[in-house]
Amino acid sequence: MDVSLSRRQALAGLAASVVPLPAWSATPRTDPEWVRALLTTLHPGLYRYQTPAEFEGRYARFARAWQASPAIEQRTLALARLLGPIRCGHTHINPYNQTDATIVRLTGGRALLPFRFRWLRQRMIVTGDLLGAGIQPGTEVLTIDGRPVATLLAALLPLARADGSNDDKRRALMGIAGRDQYEEFDLYQPLLWPLRRSVRLKLRYPAGKVETRTVATIDRTARLAARVKAPERDGTDPQWAIEQRGATAILTMDNWALYDSRWNWRGWLDAQMTRIASNGTRGLVIDLRANEGGQDCGDVILSRLARLPLPAEPMQRLVRFQEVPADLRGPLDTWDKSFVSLGKGAPAAAGGYFRLAPADSGGSDVIAPLAPRFDGKVVVLISSTNSSATFQFAQRIKDAGLATLVGEPTGGNRRGINGGAYFFVRLPDSGLEFDLPLIGYFPEKPQPDAGIRPDVMVPVTASAIAEGRDEALEKALRIVA
């Protein structure tokens, strides 16, 4: 079931092909009124984690904040604070879908931190020094211009897109990994507490020394120049890598958002699985830790691991509308005009929903085994980055007992997510865009408000970062040996 079409990588390709829906009515509305009307009419998960009364209270605060300041920075924060409590990984202000003028206004001229980092709970741990300032990996940043980093994190987390109570996913999104064109931390941190040409940092080095230093900040051009280089998306070169270490193969898949790729990923993956199933490989490590989701590429792997057909976990597919009201279509873009009548003919369900048929849910409801089968030991490395397709892959692996999951809990949520089809809402007055998912996926039985836990927990530590050690991979290699 592919429910990840609004993921950042996917939308980078889809944005160029969206088609506007006709504005059937010139009904006058302010931007806040558009937001309320569209969310309450169309969003399938608006009340999954909040009550209608709670939403109305948040909307009232949003409308007041919007009215109080016409500045794009303050309105962006106001909208993010309204969307965040929906607790949906696909409902957010999407930097890839803003107009050129809007994204320049939001990101241009901002001073940014000159290093990469990740959050280990409340701790900001440096993973890469971009300017050679001597801030070695494993260093903990304690304060930024005198503010404790925990205070900054507390302000950032409510703005992050993630499903349910999965704050591990929110922390992952608010780090700087150096892979994406737009980092959420770089979008929101300057709007909350702008930096200047230099920043004062209180640091704790790996050896324990605490020091306060002033270092130069960087701009967006420097951030982009330092990005981890990835294969060109519009080429035919492989986007993934496989390494043979004796009798063990390591398959690294950082990205399944290959909707617009000309690379034959299915043929490549099929060939690799055939090769390792036939050449004496006894162990397979699949590294998905940097993979947020995309297409259901993992179905190819599952078919080569399964002995019996693999059914998907039963999910209800619910929408809030049969047809989008004519007077709400003006601000909506999408890539498939049929979404405007997504629920047409669908029977009513409890709670004001309409139930879609299981067919056309994307992905494979049942995965059939395919020969040659790989019957060696398999480990899948997972992390809080995993959402949508990679979350579902981890869940299927765990439910069927096909591999050992190693690492940290995934993103996503076992209570279901929202996705499958989307409108891109462009607010007429401000020009801001946000993504609006249309299908709610709800499990048939109660589930915990959490991601998928690994079978073997190997948390990332500051000491491992400092030493350049990949403890999860080391553990995986020992398991499959």
Residue pairs with C-beta under 8 A, 6 or more apart in sequence:
1 296
1 312
1 315
1 361
1 362
1 363
1 365
1 392
1 420
1 441
2 294
2 295
2 296
2 362
2 363
2 388
2 389
2 420
3 90
3 362
3 388
3 389
3 417
3 418
3 419
3 420
3 437
3 439
3 441
4 10
4 90
4 256
4 257
4 292
4 293
4 294
4 295
4 387
4 388
4 389
4 419
5 11
5 14
5 259
5 419
5 420
5 421
5 422
6 90
6 94
6 419
6 422
6 435
6 437
7 90
7 257
7 292
7 293
7 294
7 387
7 388
8 94
8 95
8 96
8 180
8 182
8 257
8 292
9 233
9 255
9 257
9 292
9 294
10 257
10 259
10 294
11 94
11 96
11 97
11 435
12 96
12 181
12 233
13 233
13 257
13 259
13 260
14 259
14 260
14 335
15 96
15 97
15 424
17 335
18 333
18 334
18 335
18 424
19 333
19 334
19 335
19 337
20 332
20 333
21 324
21 329
21 330
21 332
21 333
21 334
21 337
21 340
22 329
23 329
23 330
24 326
24 327
24 329
24 330
25 326
25 327
25 329
25 330
26 330
27 327
27 330
29 37
30 429
31 66
31 75
31 427
31 428
31 429
31 430
31 432
32 59
32 62
32 63
32 66
32 67
34 331
34 425
34 427
34 428
35 59
35 62
35 79
35 82
35 425
35 427
35 434
36 59
37 328
38 328
38 331
38 332
38 423
38 425
38 436
39 46
39 55
39 86
39 436
40 46
40 55
41 320
41 321
41 324
41 325
41 328
42 320
42 321
42 324
42 328
42 423
42 436
42 438
43 86
43 88
43 91
43 320
43 418
43 436
43 437
44 318
44 319
44 320
44 353
44 418
44 437
44 438
44 439
44 440
45 86
45 87
45 88
45 91
45 417
45 418
45 437
45 440
46 55
46 86
46 320
47 55
48 86
48 87
48 88
48 164
48 415
48 416
48 418
48 440
49 85
49 86
49 87
49 164
50 58
50 85
50 86
50 87
54 85
55 85
58 81
58 82
58 85
59 82
61 81
62 78
62 79
62 81
62 82
65 74
65 75
65 77
65 78
65 81
66 75
66 78
66 79
68 74
69 75
72 102
72 105
72 106
72 430
72 432
73 106
73 191
74 191
75 430
75 432
76 93
76 106
76 191
76 432
77 159
77 188
77 191
77 192
79 93
79 432
79 434
80 92
80 93
80 159
80 188
81 158
81 159
83 91
83 92
83 93
83 161
83 434
84 158
84 159
84 160
84 161
85 158
87 162
87 163
87 164
87 165
88 161
88 163
88 417
88 418
88 437
89 161
89 162
89 163
89 169
89 387
89 388
89 411
89 412
89 413
89 417
90 161
90 417
90 418
90 419
90 422
90 435
90 437
91 161
91 418
91 434
91 435
91 436
91 437
92 161
92 434
92 435
93 187
93 432
93 433
93 434
94 424
94 433
94 434
94 435
95 103
95 106
95 107
95 181
95 182
95 187
96 181
96 182
97 424
97 433
97 435
98 106
98 431
98 432
98 433
99 426
99 431
99 433
101 431
102 431
102 432
102 433
103 182
106 187
106 191
107 182
107 186
107 187
107 220
108 220
109 219
110 186
110 190
110 194
110 195
110 219
110 220
111 190
111 194
111 195
111 196
111 197
111 199
111 217
111 218
111 219
112 186
112 190
112 195
112 217
112 218
112 219
112 220
112 222
112 223
113 144
113 176
113 189
113 195
113 199
113 217
113 218
114 129
114 130
114 131
114 133
114 199
114 215
114 216
114 217
114 218
114 222
115 126
115 127
115 128
115 129
115 130
115 131
115 133
115 135
115 176
116 126
116 127
116 128
116 130
116 175
116 176
116 177
116 178
117 124
117 125
117 126
117 127
117 128
117 141
117 175
117 176
118 124
118 125
118 127
118 171
118 172
118 175
118 176
118 177
118 460
118 465
119 125
119 153
119 171
119 172
119 174
119 175
120 459
120 460
120 461
120 462
121 171
122 149
122 150
122 153
123 140
123 149
123 462
124 140
124 141
124 149
124 153
125 138
125 139
125 140
125 141
125 462
125 465
126 135
126 136
126 137
126 138
126 139
126 140
126 141
126 465
127 137
127 177
127 465
128 137
128 178
128 226
129 135
129 136
129 137
130 218
130 222
130 223
130 226
131 215
131 216
131 218
133 213
133 215
133 216
135 201
135 203
135 215
136 205
136 206
136 466
137 465
137 466
137 468
138 205
138 206
138 462
138 463
138 465
138 466
138 467
139 203
139 204
139 205
139 206
139 466
140 203
140 204
140 462
141 149
141 201
141 202
141 203
142 148
142 149
142 202
142 203
142 204
142 210
143 149
143 200
143 201
143 202
144 152
144 193
144 195
144 199
144 200
144 201
145 193
145 195
145 199
145 200
146 200
147 193
152 189
152 192
152 193
153 171
153 174
155 192
156 170
156 174
156 185
156 188
156 189
156 192
157 167
157 170
157 171
157 174
159 184
159 188
160 169
160 170
160 173
160 174
160 184
161 173
162 169
162 170
162 173
162 411
163 169
163 387
163 411
163 412
163 413
163 415
163 417
164 413
164 415
164 449
164 450
165 413
165 449
165 450
166 384
166 409
166 411
166 412
166 413
166 449
166 450
166 451
168 384
168 408
168 409
168 411
168 451
169 384
169 385
169 387
169 411
169 412
169 451
171 384
172 383
172 384
172 385
172 411
173 184
173 185
174 184
174 185
174 188
175 185
176 183
176 185
176 186
177 183
177 228
177 290
178 226
178 227
178 228
179 227
179 228
179 230
179 254
179 290
180 227
181 224
181 227
183 223
186 220
186 223
189 195
195 217
196 217
197 216
197 217
198 214
198 215
198 216
198 217
199 214
199 215
199 217
200 212
200 213
200 214
201 212
201 213
201 214
201 215
202 210
202 211
202 212
203 210
203 211
203 212
203 213
204 210
205 211
206 462
206 463
206 466
230 239
230 254
230 255
231 237
231 238
231 239
233 239
233 258
233 260
233 261
234 260
234 261
234 262
235 262
235 263
236 262
236 263
236 264
237 263
238 263
238 265
238 268
239 254
239 255
239 258
239 261
239 263
239 265
240 251
240 252
240 253
240 254
240 255
240 265
240 268
240 269
241 251
241 252
242 249
242 250
242 251
242 252
242 272
243 249
243 250
243 252
244 250
244 281
245 477
247 280
247 281
247 282
247 283
248 281
248 282
248 283
248 284
248 285
248 477
248 480
248 481
249 272
249 276
249 281
249 283
249 284
249 285
250 285
250 287
250 473
251 272
251 284
251 285
251 286
251 287
252 287
253 286
253 287
253 288
253 291
253 297
254 290
254 291
255 290
255 291
255 292
255 294
256 291
256 293
256 294
256 295
256 296
256 297
256 298
256 389
256 390
257 292
257 293
257 294
257 295
258 265
258 294
258 295
258 297
259 294
259 295
265 297
266 297
266 300
269 297
269 300
269 301
270 300
273 300
273 301
273 304
273 374
274 372
275 281
276 284
276 374
276 376
277 304
277 372
277 373
277 374
277 375
278 372
281 374
281 376
282 376
282 377
282 480
283 376
283 377
283 378
283 379
283 477
283 479
283 480
283 481
284 374
284 376
284 377
284 378
284 379
284 480
285 378
285 379
285 380
285 381
285 473
285 476
285 477
285 480
286 301
286 378
286 379
286 380
286 381
286 403
287 381
287 473
288 380
288 381
288 382
288 383
288 386
288 390
288 393
288 394
289 381
289 382
289 383
289 385
289 386
289 407
289 472
290 383
290 385
291 385
291 386
291 390
292 385
292 386
292 387
292 388
292 390
292 411
293 386
293 387
293 388
293 389
293 390
293 391
294 388
294 389
295 389
296 362
296 363
296 364
296 389
296 392
296 393
297 389
298 389
298 390
298 392
298 393
298 396
299 363
299 364
299 367
301 393
302 310
302 367
302 393
302 396
302 397
302 400
302 402
303 367
303 368
303 369
303 370
304 370
304 372
304 373
304 374
305 373
305 374
305 378
305 402
305 403
306 367
306 368
306 369
306 373
306 400
306 402
307 369
307 373
308 369
309 366
309 367
309 368
309 369
310 366
310 367
310 396
310 400
311 365
311 366
312 363
312 364
312 365
312 366
312 392
312 396
313 395
313 396
313 399
313 443
314 443
314 444
315 361
315 416
315 441
315 442
315 443
315 444
316 349
316 355
316 440
316 441
316 442
316 443
316 444
317 355
317 356
317 357
317 358
317 361
317 420
317 439
317 440
317 441
318 349
318 353
318 354
318 355
318 356
318 439
318 440
318 442
319 342
319 343
319 346
319 353
319 354
319 356
319 438
319 439
319 440
320 343
320 352
320 353
320 354
320 440
321 342
321 343
321 354
322 341
322 343
322 344
322 345
322 346
322 354
323 340
323 341
323 343
323 344
324 332
324 340
324 341
329 340
330 428
331 425
331 426
331 427
331 428
332 340
332 423
332 424
332 425
332 436
333 423
333 424
333 426
334 421
334 422
334 423
334 424
336 421
339 421
339 422
339 423
339 438
342 356
342 421
342 438
342 439
343 354
343 356
346 354
346 355
346 356
346 357
347 354
347 355
348 354
348 355
349 355
353 440
356 439
358 365
361 420
362 420
363 389
363 392
367 396
376 480
377 404
377 479
377 480
378 402
378 403
378 404
378 480
379 403
379 404
379 405
379 406
379 476
379 479
379 480
380 393
380 394
380 397
380 403
380 404
380 405
380 406
381 406
381 407
381 472
381 473
381 476
382 390
382 394
382 405
382 406
382 407
382 408
382 409
382 410
382 452
382 454
383 407
383 408
383 410
384 408
384 409
384 410
384 411
384 451
385 411
386 393
386 394
386 410
386 411
386 412
386 451
386 452
387 410
387 411
387 412
387 417
388 412
388 417
388 419
390 410
390 412
391 410
391 411
391 412
391 413
391 451
391 452
392 412
394 405
394 410
394 452
395 414
395 452
396 402
397 403
397 405
398 405
398 452
398 455
404 455
404 456
404 476
404 479
405 452
405 453
405 454
405 455
405 456
406 454
406 455
406 456
406 458
406 472
406 475
406 476
406 479
407 454
407 456
407 457
407 458
407 472
408 454
408 457
408 458
408 459
408 460
408 472
409 450
409 451
409 452
409 453
409 454
410 451
410 452
411 451
412 451
412 452
413 449
413 450
413 451
414 443
414 447
414 448
414 449
414 450
414 451
414 452
415 442
415 443
415 447
415 448
415 449
416 440
416 441
416 442
416 443
416 447
417 441
418 437
418 438
418 439
418 440
418 441
419 437
419 439
419 441
420 437
420 438
420 439
420 441
421 437
421 438
421 439
422 435
422 436
422 437
422 438
423 435
423 436
423 438
424 433
424 434
424 435
424 436
425 433
425 434
425 435
425 436
426 432
426 433
427 433
427 434
456 475
456 479
458 471
458 472
458 475
460 471
460 472
461 471
464 470
464 471
